[in-house]
Amino acid sequence: MKLKTRKFFRFFPLIHNILVLKAKARRNRSMPDYYKASERHFFVQKHGSNILRHLNIELKVEGFENIPSGPCFLTPNHSTYLDPLIIISALW
């Protein structure tokens, strides 16, 4: 298979994961009590990790033991659309 063909077929799982996340987010906005918080977190983590995998992004977490077990703010030092997916995938 040629490289262009492989890139083309690798694009479909990425789009599928993005569309599934958008559909769930739309349902959650219209019916906030439909999904439990644990279901939402697991779903976003699973599909977010899939999106990162399809984009060939590997995560290496250093200093995970420094994150407090209680509530805290995590703020990235740069802003991209992938930052929330990266933070969620790294924490779970």
C-alpha positions in Angstrom: 0.0 0.0 0.0 1.3 3.4 -0.9 2.0 6.0 1.8 -0.8 8.3 0.6 -3.3 5.5 0.8 -2.1 4.6 4.4 -2.4 8.2 5.5 -5.9 8.4 4.0 -7.2 5.3 5.8 -5.5 6.4 9.0 -7.6 9.5 8.9 -11.0 7.7 9.4 -10.5 6.5 13.0 -9.4 9.9 13.9 -12.5 11.5 12.5 -14.7 8.8 14.1 -13.3 9.5 17.6 -13.8 13.3 17.1 -17.4 12.9 15.9 -18.3 10.5 18.7 -16.9 13.0 21.3 -18.9 15.8 19.6 -22.1 13.8 19.6 -21.7 12.9 23.3 -21.0 16.5 24.2 -24.1 17.7 22.3 -26.3 15.2 24.2 -24.7 16.2 27.5 -25.4 19.9 26.8 -29.1 19.2 26.0 -29.6 16.6 28.8 -27.0 17.3 31.6 -28.2 14.5 33.9 -28.1 11.8 31.1 -24.5 10.6 31.8 -22.9 10.2 35.3 -19.6 12.1 35.8 -17.6 8.9 35.9 -19.0 7.8 32.6 -18.2 11.2 31.0 -14.6 11.1 32.4 -14.0 7.6 31.2 -15.5 8.3 27.7 -13.4 11.4 27.2 -10.3 9.7 28.5 -10.8 6.7 26.2 -11.5 8.6 23.0 -9.0 11.4 23.8 -6.3 8.7 24.1 -7.4 7.3 20.8 -7.2 10.7 19.1 -3.6 11.2 20.5 -2.6 7.7 19.4 -3.9 8.3 15.9 -1.9 11.6 15.8 1.2 9.6 16.9 1.5 11.6 20.1 3.2 9.7 22.9 2.8 11.0 26.5 5.7 10.9 29.0 4.5 12.1 32.4 7.2 13.3 34.8 6.5 14.5 38.3 3.1 12.8 38.6 3.8 12.2 42.3 3.8 16.0 42.8 0.2 16.4 41.9 -1.9 16.7 45.1 -4.6 14.1 45.6 -7.3 16.7 46.4 -8.7 19.4 44.1 -6.3 21.5 42.2 -5.9 23.6 39.0 -3.8 22.2 36.2 -2.8 25.0 33.7 -0.7 24.2 30.6 2.0 26.7 29.7 0.8 26.9 26.1 -2.6 26.8 24.5 -3.6 24.3 21.8 -6.8 22.4 21.2 -5.0 19.2 22.3 -4.1 20.4 25.8 -7.3 19.2 27.5 -7.0 15.8 25.8 -3.4 15.5 26.8 -4.1 16.5 30.4 -7.0 14.1 30.7 -5.1 11.2 29.1 -2.1 11.8 31.4 -4.2 11.8 34.6 -6.1 8.6 34.1 
